[in-house]
Amino acid sequence: MKYFFRLVRLILGPFMLAYEQMTKPKGVVRAAGDQARVDAECRQLALYQFRTCPFCIKVRQEMRRLSLEVEQRDAQHSTENRQALLTHGGSSKVPCLQITDADSNKRWLYGSREIIPYLQQRFAVTA
């Protein structure tokens, strides 16, 4: 079964990535000072992901919509990233957002249903 999903991902992957490129949302525009604050906060985040995972694509699209520059770590092809995800986060499931607080404590948020609302709440543009 594992090989079946790899084959499906191999065949559908290029189409999924093309769709992602064609449907890129426009990012929100913030005042320069506000964007600088958001950029600084984003340096405390890292997204562990697979390039062709549909849930990872959803998270990346939301990051674009919110104009977030979050480090993306490939957990599919990088043994080091996958091991960090498993060792520190407790699971190799993607997408996973690593959140580092001011005291350097790390929190691991799994799944697009958890990550997207977190990003929307934290980085929402208020009128």
C-alpha positions in Angstrom: 0.0 0.0 0.0 2.9 2.3 0.8 4.3 1.9 -2.7 0.8 2.6 -4.2 0.7 6.0 -2.5 4.2 6.8 -3.7 3.3 5.9 -7.2 0.1 8.1 -7.1 2.2 11.0 -5.6 4.8 10.5 -8.3 2.2 10.6 -11.1 -0.1 13.4 -9.6 2.7 15.5 -8.0 3.6 17.6 -11.0 -0.1 18.4 -11.6 -0.6 19.3 -8.0 2.4 21.7 -8.1 1.3 23.2 -11.4 -2.2 23.8 -9.8 -0.5 25.4 -6.8 1.4 27.8 -9.0 -1.7 28.7 -11.1 -3.8 29.4 -8.1 -1.3 31.4 -6.0 -3.3 33.9 -3.9 -2.3 37.5 -3.7 -0.7 38.3 -0.4 -2.1 40.9 2.0 -0.4 44.2 2.0 0.6 45.6 5.4 2.3 48.8 6.4 6.1 48.4 6.3 6.4 48.4 10.1 3.7 45.8 10.5 5.2 43.6 7.8 8.6 43.9 9.5 7.0 42.7 12.8 5.3 39.8 11.0 8.6 38.9 9.3 10.4 38.8 12.6 7.7 36.6 14.1 7.9 34.3 11.1 11.5 33.6 11.9 10.3 31.7 14.9 8.3 29.3 12.7 9.3 26.4 10.4 6.9 24.3 8.3 7.8 20.6 7.9 6.2 19.5 4.7 6.2 17.4 1.5 6.1 19.4 -1.7 3.2 17.4 -3.2 1.1 16.8 -0.1 -2.3 18.4 -0.7 -2.6 19.5 3.0 0.9 21.1 2.8 -0.2 22.9 -0.3 -3.2 24.3 1.5 -0.9 25.6 4.3 1.5 27.1 1.8 -1.3 28.8 0.0 -2.6 30.3 3.3 0.9 31.5 4.1 1.0 33.3 0.7 -2.4 34.8 1.3 -1.2 36.1 4.7 2.2 37.3 3.2 4.2 35.0 5.6 7.8 34.1 4.9 8.1 30.9 6.9 11.0 28.5 6.6 10.0 25.4 4.8 11.7 22.1 5.6 11.5 19.1 3.3 10.5 16.1 5.5 10.1 13.9 2.4 13.6 13.8 1.0 15.6 15.0 4.0 16.3 12.3 6.6 17.5 14.9 9.0 14.3 16.9 8.8 12.1 13.8 9.1 14.1 12.6 12.1 13.8 16.0 13.8 10.0 15.9 13.2 9.8 12.4 14.7 12.1 12.9 17.6 11.0 16.3 18.7 7.4 16.5 17.4 6.5 12.9 18.1 5.3 12.0 14.7 6.5 12.2 11.1 3.1 13.4 9.9 3.0 16.5 7.7 2.3 19.3 7.5 3.7 20.3 10.9 4.5 23.8 12.1 7.3 24.2 14.6 6.7 27.2 16.8 9.5 28.5 18.9 8.6 30.9 21.7 10.7 33.7 23.3 12.3 31.2 25.7 13.3 28.9 22.9 10.6 26.3 23.8 9.3 24.5 20.8 5.7 23.6 20.1 4.7 21.3 17.3 1.4 21.9 15.5 0.2 19.1 13.2 -2.3 19.2 10.3 -3.7 21.9 8.1 -6.8 22.0 10.2 -4.7 23.1 13.2 -2.1 25.2 11.4 -4.3 27.4 9.2 -6.5 28.7 12.0 -3.4 29.3 14.1 -1.8 31.4 11.3 -5.0 33.3 10.6 -5.5 34.1 14.3 -1.9 35.1 14.8 -1.3 37.1 11.6 -4.8 38.4 10.7 -4.9 41.8 9.1 -7.1 44.1 11.1 -8.8 46.9 9.4 
